[in-house]
Amino acid sequence: MDREWNDSQPIYRQLRDRVVAMILDGVLKEGDPLPSVRNVAAEYRVNPLTVLKGYQQLVDEGLVESKRGLGMFVNTGARNQLLKAERQKFLGEEWPRVRATIERLGLTATELLNGATHPTQHPSSDDRPAKPGERNPPKKER
């Protein structure tokens, strides 16, 4: 987990998000124990109640279960549940902004798949793909 905190969210929420990222990235797998509240609190110099509050959110969401005397463990199906939720969030919140930016910049699928072009290169209108129903894109007059 990253040791830096930002001011945009409470620390317990950032802790929760970091555990979610670890589950999505496969660092924590189903059945794996979460780092103990004491260890996380000591390592990141935060109050144990803050860590517990972040972990409790994971329990409330059904991603983690608490086994009395043993600790917290990643539930079966937690990664799939997170993937589904994160995909819906991306498609509903982030994708519309990304798509609008793509359209505003006139980027093609090829440009998106091949990555960024060199900053000094500027695509000309000759590089524009044909519109549906158009045989050839218009040629730039010189």
N, C-alpha and C positions, 0 to 999 in steps of 0.2 A: 504494500500500500504506500501511496505517496505521503510524505511527511508534511507537505504544505497544505494550509487551509486558506480558503478565500472567504471574503466577507459577503458573498452573494447568497449564501445559505447557512443555516445553523450547522454546527459541527456534527451533531448527531445525524443530520440528513446526509452530509457529505460522507460520513462513515457508512451509512446504509448504502449509498450509491457506489462506494468503493467495493463493498462486499458483492453487490449486484454485478459490477464489472468483473470481479474475480470469478463469479459463477458463469457469466456469459463467455469469458475468455477461457474457461476450462481449468483455471487455477484451482478453484474449489469445485469438486465433483459431488454428485449425489452421495449422501452418506458421510461425506467428509466433515470433520469438526471445524467450527469457526475458531479463530484464535481466541483465547480466553479473554474475558472482560478485563481482568487484572493486567495481563500482558499488553493488551492494546492500550489501556489507560497509561501504563508506565512508559511504553515505547513512544507514544505520541504526546505524552504530557497533557492528558485531558482527564477530566473527572470520570471515575468509573461509572457514575450515573449517566453521563453523556453517552458512553459506549453502550450501556445497557438500554438506553432509550433508542439508539440506532438499531440495535439488535432486536428490540421489541417490535419495531416497525416491520422487520423481516418476518417475525413470528406472526404478527397480525395479518400480513399478506400471504401467509401460508407457504413461504419460501424456506423457512427454517423452523425446526422444532427444538424445544428445550427438553433435555433429558435430565431430570433432577439428579444432581450430584455428579453428572458426567459432562455437562456443557451443552452447547448449541450445535446442531447438525443440519446440514443441507438436506432438505426433503427430496424425495423421489419426484421427478417431474418439474423441479424448480427451474431448471434451465429452459425447458420447453415453454413453461408458463411465462418466463421472462422474455424469451424470444418473441412470443406472440404479442405480448404487451408492448415491447419496444418497437416491433414492426408497425403496430397500429399507431403508436405515438409518432413515429417517424413519418408515416404516410399521411397522417392527419395534421401534424403540426409543422414538421420541417420540410417535407417534400414540396408543398405548395410554394414556399419561399424559394427553394432551390430551383424548381421548375420555372418560376417567374424570372429568376436571374438568368437561367439558361436561355430562355426566350428573349429576354431583353438584350443579351449579348450576342444573340444569333449563333450560338454554338451548335455544331452538328454532332450527331451521334459518334462519328469517327473521331472528332476532336476530343470528345469526352472520354472515349475508350482508350485513345492513344496518349492521353495526358496533356499537359500544358505545352503550348508552343513556345519557342524562344521569345523573350520579351520584345525583341526588336522586329520580329516578324509580325506583320499585320495581314490577316487574310483579306484578299480582294474579293470583289463581287464575283469574279470568275470562279472562285473556289466554292461558291454557294451551290448546294445541290438543287436540282430541278424541283419545282413545286409539283404536287400531284396534278396530273393532266398536262404538264408542260414537258415538251420533249427535251429541250436543252435549256440550261439557265441562260439568262441574257448575258451577252458579251459586253464587256466594258469598252466604251469608245475611247480611242486614244488620240 
